[in-house]
């Protein structure tokens, strides 16, 4: 069974202020929902379920290094109320050194926290990454007071009925991801609203 780790949103930095901007997700092909209709990916499902605007900046194949400048260029101009980071899978698949991945994620978090924007981190292990990557995500979450949903792909990539290929969930897999993220995101949105 998957554990949702947000603790309580009081422990998440910058959730003590009312914000009116959209939720923004910065992610890779999982957020983009490759092989699916736009309304079928977990981001669209969450937006519909929670009746909240979510700007989807998911891009297939993108690494943390390629995503880093997007914080300043694309995310911050939207004046988001909350940013969801769903990255790291492509770093792992492309064998990017874990210290570089961590530094890139930390830089993104620092830029968002400098603007007092809370962050929800989505873990993407799913049988792809080793324990060291999971440990890295957990440490970033703890050290930076982030909300966290660990391993959103748990059981999905090992179940042929929930995936399109070896690394991409199908529509049913995306519904399962939405189910996992929804309680944490709902709590944060309610706290910020």
C-alpha positions in Angstrom: 0.0 0.0 0.0 1.3 3.5 -0.9 1.8 5.9 1.9 1.0 9.6 1.2 3.6 11.7 3.0 2.5 15.2 3.5 2.4 14.9 7.2 0.2 17.9 7.7 0.4 20.9 5.4 1.4 23.0 8.4 4.9 21.4 7.9 5.1 22.4 4.3 6.8 25.7 3.7 4.8 28.7 2.5 1.3 27.2 2.8 0.4 29.8 5.4 -0.6 32.4 2.8 -3.6 32.8 0.5 -2.6 32.5 -3.2 -4.7 33.0 -6.3 -2.4 31.9 -9.1 -2.7 28.5 -10.9 -1.1 25.3 -9.8 1.8 24.5 -12.1 3.4 21.1 -12.8 6.9 21.0 -14.1 7.5 17.4 -15.3 8.4 15.0 -18.0 6.4 12.6 -20.2 4.4 11.4 -17.2 3.0 14.8 -16.7 2.6 15.4 -20.4 0.7 12.1 -20.7 2.4 10.8 -23.8 0.3 8.3 -25.8 -2.9 9.7 -24.2 -5.5 12.2 -25.1 -4.8 15.5 -23.2 -7.8 15.0 -20.9 -6.7 11.5 -19.9 -3.4 12.3 -18.2 -3.3 12.5 -14.4 -2.8 16.3 -14.5 -6.0 16.9 -16.4 -7.9 14.3 -14.2 -6.7 16.1 -11.0 -7.7 19.5 -12.5 -11.2 18.2 -13.2 -11.7 16.4 -9.9 -10.5 19.3 -7.8 -11.9 22.1 -10.0 -8.5 23.9 -9.9 -6.5 25.3 -12.8 -3.3 23.3 -13.3 -0.9 24.5 -16.0 0.9 21.5 -17.4 4.5 22.1 -18.3 5.2 18.4 -18.8 7.6 17.7 -21.6 8.7 14.3 -22.9 12.3 13.4 -22.4 13.2 16.4 -20.3 15.9 16.2 -17.6 16.3 18.3 -14.5 19.1 20.2 -16.2 16.9 21.1 -19.1 14.0 22.0 -16.7 16.1 24.3 -14.5 15.8 27.4 -16.6 12.1 26.8 -17.1 11.5 27.9 -13.4 12.6 31.5 -14.2 11.4 31.5 -17.8 8.1 29.7 -17.7 7.0 28.9 -14.1 7.6 32.1 -12.1 5.9 34.4 -14.7 2.7 32.5 -14.1 2.7 33.5 -10.4 1.7 30.1 -9.3 0.0 29.3 -6.0 1.8 25.9 -5.9 4.4 24.1 -8.0 4.4 20.4 -8.5 7.8 18.9 -9.5 7.6 15.5 -11.3 11.2 15.1 -12.6 14.2 12.8 -12.2 13.1 9.8 -14.3 14.9 10.9 -17.4 18.0 11.7 -15.4 18.1 8.2 -14.1 17.4 6.6 -17.6 20.1 8.8 -19.1 22.6 7.9 -16.3 23.0 11.5 -15.1 25.0 11.6 -12.0 22.7 11.7 -9.0 24.6 14.6 -7.4 23.8 16.7 -10.5 20.1 15.7 -10.4 20.0 16.6 -6.7 21.7 19.9 -7.3 19.3 20.8 -10.1 16.2 19.9 -8.0 17.6 21.9 -5.1 18.1 24.9 -7.3 14.5 24.7 -8.5 13.3 24.5 -5.0 15.5 27.4 -3.9 14.1 29.6 -6.7 10.5 28.7 -5.8 11.0 29.2 -2.1 12.7 32.6 -2.7 9.3 33.6 -4.1 7.5 31.9 -1.1 5.9 29.3 -3.4 5.1 25.9 -1.8 6.3 22.8 -3.6 4.8 19.3 -4.0 7.3 16.7 -5.1 6.2 13.6 -6.8 8.5 10.5 -6.5 8.8 8.5 -9.7 10.7 5.4 -8.8 8.3 2.7 -10.0 10.9 0.0 -10.3 13.0 2.2 -12.6 15.3 3.8 -10.0 17.3 2.4 -7.2 17.0 3.1 -3.5 19.6 5.8 -3.7 17.3 7.9 -5.9 14.3 7.4 -3.5 16.6 8.4 -0.6 17.6 11.5 -2.5 13.9 12.5 -3.0 13.1 11.8 0.7 16.1 13.9 1.8 15.1 16.9 -0.4 11.6 16.7 0.9 12.6 16.6 4.5 15.4 19.3 4.2 13.2 21.7 2.3 9.8 21.1 4.0 8.0 20.0 0.8 4.8 18.1 0.4 5.5 14.6 -1.1 3.8 11.7 -2.8 6.4 8.9 -3.0 6.6 6.6 -5.9 3.5 7.6 -7.9 4.4 4.7 -10.3 4.3 2.0 -7.7 3.0 -1.2 -9.2 2.1 0.5 -12.5 5.2 -0.2 -14.6 5.2 -3.8 -13.5 1.6 -4.3 -14.5 1.1 -4.7 -18.3 -2.6 -3.7 -17.9 -1.6 -0.3 -16.5 1.1 0.8 -19.0 1.6 1.6 -22.7 5.3 0.6 -22.8 8.0 -0.1 -20.2 8.0 3.5 -18.8 4.7 5.1 -19.6 1.3 4.5 -17.9 -1.9 4.1 -19.9 -5.2 5.8 -19.1 -5.9 3.4 -16.2 -2.3 4.0 -14.9 -2.9 7.7 -15.0 -6.1 7.4 -13.1 -4.2 5.4 -10.4 -1.6 8.2 -10.2 -4.4 10.8 -9.9 -5.9 8.8 -7.0 -2.5 8.8 -5.3 -1.8 12.5 -5.7 -5.3 13.8 -5.1 -5.5 13.7 -1.3 -2.2 15.6 -0.9 -2.9 18.1 -3.6 -6.5 18.7 -2.3 -5.2 19.4 1.2 -2.6 21.9 -0.2 -5.1 23.6 -2.5 -7.6 24.0 0.4 -4.9 25.4 2.7 -3.8 27.9 0.1 -7.3 28.9 -1.0 
